């Protein structure tokens, strides 16, 4: 899995979460998140800005609405880094660092690598 494939996989996770957030914001319980959901929607439409604007936006969301912390894709927290790492315990950060090392090693040697399979295997060992 090269960096382009990994980025595409992470942007699919971002879009999936964005859709759940939009649905929640449209519900009666989500009135307080309408503005933030709009910002997520704009960012999902312009993914070239996700690496710059995403971490701060996610930090705001998870600070304002901590109920989303368990639902937010852990892979995406790792991928975006920065403020997002505050929502990950050290052992989870270490797990994702190891997976990222495996992904990069596989890419540099031309081997196949499935992030989701490696993640599932690593989680099974914990």
ABEGO torsion letter per residue (X at the ends): XBAAAAAAAAAAAAAAAAAAAAAAAABAAAAAAAAAAAAAAAAAABAAAAAAAAAAAAAAAAAABAAAAAABBAAAAAAAEEAAAAABBAAAAAAAAAAAAAAAAAAAAGBBBBAAAAAAAAAAAX
